[in-house]
């Protein structure tokens, strides 16, 4: 398994620590790409984990037209990374990627030590981002989301992006963030995921709550966790992008999945 944004280990102690700790695979959510994990990935590497940051198809570094992108393709991108891992991993998904990592766990549960859902959708069989989002009556993103049917993309209103995604962030982040939000291929967002109790249901799960989230509301996060066995929960005083506003807290939360 090849680490993303690797930080070389310079001592034998660090190498031994990396050999003992499970690898971590980080999967971004909708409207984003793998770069969002940069600070968290560096902290996990410093703590001794081998880390891989995935760019899902359709991102600038992994270009593809929206009509060619599917939930199966997202899942298969993660499955390739799992196949290359030499031992079971901590598989982390943010937001929509909760559905992606669930789909991957259904196919390769034996390759996963723990699933970590970060401000993420925690699906049951037949759920999609659309079906879950429609149940979250406290989320603020709905009025600011537009579907461009002709282009096959979902678009978040530019002027609303900063407060939706980083309402807890500092002014410089809010100023920069709108230009970093991507348009998202719509097909994966409306595709139901297929899951079974014998595969996905048996994988260890940890959930990281974000207490001032505007995109997936804290109340809906709690509702999802209440409907499915989750071994451990961690709550961050953060909005929807804790990897940008609380990298230390999120790295520690992911580390706690090994406890």
N, C-alpha and C positions, 0 to 999 in steps of 0.2 A: 504494500500500500504506500502510495507516495503522499507525503505531507504537503498541504497547501501553506504557502507563506512560512516555510520552515525557518526555525531559529536553531542553528547548529548547537548540539550539546558538546561542551568542551572538556568535560571530565568523565571519568569512568563511572563515577557515582550517578551523574545525570543519565548516562546511557543505561545503567542498571535500573534506575527509576523508570525510564521510559519503557523498558522491557517488562516491568511489573504492572504498570498501569494500563488499563484498556485503551485502545485507540478511540478517538472521537471523530465522528463524521457530522459536519454541520450543514444543514439544508435550509436555505433561505425561503421566505414566503413569497406571496404574490407582490407584484409591483417593485421587486427588488432583485439584486443579484448577490453573488457570494461575497463581494467586497464588504458587505455590512458586518461580517463576522471578524474583521481584521484584528481589532483590539482583544476580543474574547479569545480568538485562536492563539494569539501571542501569549496570553496569560495561561491558557491550558498547556501550551508547549513548555512554558517556563516551569509549570508544575509537574512536567514529566510525561505528558500524553503525546502520542503521535496524533496529528490532527490533519484531516482532509476537509477542505471547504469546497462544496459542490456549486457549480453554476448550472442551473437547469437549462434545458434547451429553450431558445428564443431570447436569450440575453445577448448583449453586445459581444461578449467573449465566446458565445456559443450560439451564433445566429441561425435563425430558422424562421420561415414565414409562419404567421399565426395559424394558418389552416393546416400546417403539418405537425403542430404541437398537440399532444394529448396527455391525459393523466397517465396512461400506460407508458408513454415515453418518459415522463418524469420519474415514474416508479422504476423503470428499467435503468435509468441513469444512476439511481441510488443502488440498484441491485448489482451493477457492474462494480461500484466502489466496494460493496460488501463482499463480492466474490474475490476481490484483490486483497482483502484484509486477512491477516494470518491468525487472527483469533477474534472472538466475539467483541463487538464494538458498542460504545455508547452512541446511539443514533439520535441526533437532536433536530427537531423541526420547529420552525417559527411560523406562527399564524396558519396560513393555508397549508404549509408543509406538514402540519399535523396529519393531514389526509394523505400526503405523499409518503411519509414514513410509515403510516399505518398500512398502506398498500404494499410497501416493501417488506414489512414485517410479516404480512400474510404469505408472501412467497418465500421468505428466507428467515424464518423466525430463529433458526439455529445459529445464525450469524450475528445475532443481536443479544447483547448482555442486558441493556436497558434502553427503552425509548424515553426521551425527554421532550415533553411538549412545552414550548415556550410561548406563552400568550397565544396558544394554538387551538385550532379546532380538534376536538377529541371525538372521532366519529364512531358510529355504529354502522353495521352493514346497511348499505343503501343510502347513506348520507352523502351529500356533496357540500361544497362551500355554499352554494346557493341555498340549499334546503336548510342548512344550519344558520346561515346569516338571516334568513327570513324569520327565524325563531328568536333572534336577539333584538328585542324591542328597545333596549337601552343603548344600543350602538349608535354612533353619530355619523357613520360613513355613508349610509344609504342615500340621503339627499344629494350627496356630492359625487356619486358614482354614476357614470354614463357608459352604456354599452353601444359601441359603434359596430352595428351589424355588418356593414359593408366591409370593414377592415378586420372584423373578427376579434376585436380587442375590448377590454374594459379600461376605462380612463377615469382617474380621480381628478376632480376639479383642482386646478393649479392653486388657486387662492386659498383652498381649504387644507392643503397638504400638511403644512407645518403644524397646525394645531391638532389635526387629526392624529398624526403619527408621532409627534414629539411634543405634545402639550406640556410635558415636564422638562423639556430641554432648554438650554441656554439660548439667548438671542442669536449668537453666531450660527448655531446649528439650525435654528428655525429659518434663518435667512438662506442658508445653503441647501437645505433639504428638498424644497420643491423641485429643484432641477435634477435631483438624483432619483426621484420616483419614476419608475418605468410604467409604460402601458403594458397590460397583461393579456396574453391570449385567453380568450373567453372559454373555449371548449373545456379545458381541465377544470374550470371553476364550476361547471354545471354537470359534470360527469359523476355519477354515483360510484362510490368505492365499494368493493366487494370484500367482506371480512367474515371470518369464522371464529368461533370460540376456541376451536382446537389449534388454531395457528396464532393469529393476532391476539386473541383473547388471553393466551397463556404467557405472553411476553411481559416482562417486568416493566412497569410504567412509573414515571415521575412527572409531575406537572408543576411548572413555574407560573404562578399567577402574577399579573401586573395590575396593581390596585387602582391606578387612575387611567386605565386604558379607555380610549374613545372608539377603537375599531372593533375589538371583541370585548364587550363590557365585562367588568368584574363579576357581575351577577350571572351572566351567561357562562363565564368560565367556571364558576362554582357549580352551576347546574350541570354542566357536562361532567365535571369530576364526580359529582354526586351520583351520576348514573352509570359509572364504570369503576371497577376496582383499580385504584392507584395506590402504589405502595407509599409514596412520599409526596408531599406538596411543600413548595417554598413560595413565599410571597415577597415580591419586590415592590417597593414604593416607586413605581415607574409607569410610564405610558407604554405604547405599543412597541417601541423600539429600544428595549433595555440594553441591547448590545452597543447602542450609541449613547445612552444616557446613564447607564449603570453597568459598565463592562465588568468592574470588579465583582459586583453582586451577582451578575449572571454567571461569570466564570465559576464563582464559588458554588452557585446553585447546581451547575452542571457537574462540578466535582463531587457534590454531595450525592449524586446518583450512584457513586461507587461504594457508598457506606452501607 
